[in-house]
Amino acid sequence: MDLPSRPEQFDFHGVSMIHYFTDNWENIQNFQARPDDILIATYPKAGTTWVSYILDLLYFGQTSPERQTSIPIYERVPFLEIVKSAEEGVDLANNLPTSPQLIKTHFPVQFVPKSFWEQNCRIVYVARNAKDNVVSYFHFEHMNKAQPDPGDWSSYLHRFKEGKIVFGPWYDHDNMKKNDMANFSTVPVMDFKISPFMRKGKVGDWKNHFTVAQSEELKTTRRR
């Protein structure tokens, strides 16, 4: 059996992309979101399917339980920008029978269709630790023939750090901490010279503050 040739990666408006996500650009950008749409926005391999499945269960698990065993997740939650499929992602999204519509994208924020903002749609954004993310993406690109050949691990990690893999830099993907419209920097009572509103978001940072005795004390308090 002949395996499909892997696509070439190229620069698209400053972001590394492949044609499977850009060939239908005009239709994607003209997509008309509904006010109750929910956009699941993630960097690739950051937990997209996991969150999509959870949201689908929350909204339709009781009213339409058969969905879970009869409709693939990629039809229940269309991948908006995908072109290489039996039906293009934007067409699947346009014909979703559900309300709300659950739609996923890996686009950086500047590529997301304007109608999602104009309709004030809810957006569920998921981020993943960069180290875990790059390992997962590396293995995904090895097995997915619709992605460019990732090469060896060392070169792939270098390209990840340089932002030269499909969908661009992990570091810039919807960087909320630096967004003045999301980081509370416009609130005058908050002194960012002391600390930013979004300080670290680091798991385990408590260890840099608690003494052993304070940690044990909190455990005791929780048992009462």
N, C-alpha and C positions, 0 to 999 in steps of 0.2 A: 504494500500500500504506500502510495506516495504521500509524504508528509507535506503540509502546506509550508511555503517559504515564509520565513519570519519577516515582519515589516521593518522598514527602515525608520529610524528615529530622526526627527528634524526639529528645528526651532520654529515655533508657531507663536507669534506675538510675544516673544521673550520667554516662552515656556517649552520645554522638551515634550514633544507629543508624537503620536503615530496617526496615520490617516484614518484608522478605525474610529477615532474620536474627533476628527475635524472635517471629514468629507461631507457631513450633513450640517455644516456650521450655520448656515442661514436659517434653516428650519429650527434648529435647536435654539438659536438666539431669539427667534420669533415665537417660541413656545409660550402659550397663554396659560399661566397658572390660575387656579381658582383660589379664592380667599381661604378655603379650609384645607388646602394642600399642605402636606408635611414633607419638607425636603430633608433627606438624610444626607448630610455633607461630611465626607471623610477623605483623608489621604488613603490611597490604596493599601489594603491589608491592615487597616487600623481597627477592625471589628465591625465592618459595614454589614455583613450578612447577619451577624449576631444581633445587632440593634434592629435591623430590618425585621427579623423574625420576631423579636420581642414586641415591636410596635404592631405588627400584623396580628399577633395573638391578643394584644390588649384591645385593639379596635374591632377585630372580627372573629376572635377565637370562640366566643360563645354564640354569636349569631350565625356564623358560617363555619363551623368546625371542619367541614369537608374540604375546605381550602387547603388545609395543612397536608392532606394526603393526595389531592388531585391536581393541584396547580403549582408548578415550580415557583420557587421564590423569585426568580428573575422575571416572572410574569406578574406576580402579585406586587412586586416592588421594582418597576422598570429602571434600568440603568440609562438615564436620560441621553447621554452622549454616544452610546454604543451604536455602531453602524453594522459591524460584522455579526449578523444574527439573522434568524428567519424573518424577523420583523424588527425594524429599527426601533431603538429605545424611545425616541420621541413619538413614534406612532403608537407604541404600546401605552405610553403615558397619556396620549390624547384620547385613547379609547378605554381607559380604566373605568369599570363600572362602579367602583367603590367610592364612598364618601366618608371620610376624607380619602384623597388619593395619596398613597405613599410613593415617593419618587426618590431615587438615589443619584448622587453625583460625586465624582472625584475632582471636579473642576476647582481650580483656585477661585477665590472670591470674584476676581475681575472677569471671569468667564461665565459666571452664573447668569442665566437669562434675567433681564430686568423685571419681568413680570412677577417674579417671586418677591421682589422688594415692593413693587407697586401694589400688589395685593396684600402686603403685610403678612405673608405666609409664615407659619412656624417653621423654624429650622432646627433640626437636631444635629449638632456637630459633635463628632467623636475624634479624639486625639489619642495616640498611643505612644508609649515610650519609644524614642527614636531607635534605640538599639534593637529592641524586639521587632520594631516595624521593618527595619532594613533586612533583618534575617528572614522574616516572613516573606517580604517582597522578593528577595533573592531566590528563594525556593519556588515561589509562585511563577516567576519569570522563566525558570528552568522548565517547569512542566507545562506552561501555557504557550503553545506555539503561535498564538496571536500576539505575543509580546516579543520585543527584540531579544536576541540572545544575550543573557546577562554576563557571559564570560566567567572568569574565575572570581572567587570571593574577594580577593584583595583589590582587584581593579573595580569590581562592582561597588565595594564600600567607598572607594575613592570617588567614583562618579556620584554616589549618593551624597557624599559630603559636599560635592561641587554642585549639586542640584541638577545633574545631567542625566536623570532617568525620567521615564514617562510620568507626566503630570507635574514635573518640576520639583523645586526644593521642598523638602519636608519642613524646613525652618520657616518658610514664608507662607505656608498653606493656612490662609485665613488667620494670621498672627494677631490674635485678639488683644494681647497684652499691650501692643503698640498702637492700637486703634483708639484714637481719642473719642470716638463715638461709643465705645464699649468699655473703656477702662476707668471711667469715673474721674478722669483728669480734669474735667470741666467743673467739678463740684468744688466750690471755694473752701469749704471747711476741711477738705482733705489735703494734708501737706505731703506731697510726693517727695519732698526733700528728706523726709523721715523714712517713708516706706511707700512703695507703689501699692495701689489697691490689690492688684494681682501680684502677690509678692514672689512666691516660688511654685506652689502647687506640687511640692516634692513629698512623696510618700516617705514617712519616717523622719521628717525634719524635727519632730518632737524630741528625738534623742539628743539634739544639739542644745536643748533647753532644760529638760527634766534631769534632776538627780535621780539616782537609784531609789532613794527613800521617797521622793515625790511620786515616782512611777508606781511604787508599791502602795503608797497611800491612796492613789487614785483607784487602783485595783480593789482595795479594801472598801472604798466608798461605793463602788459600783455594786458590790455584793450586798450592801445593806438594803 
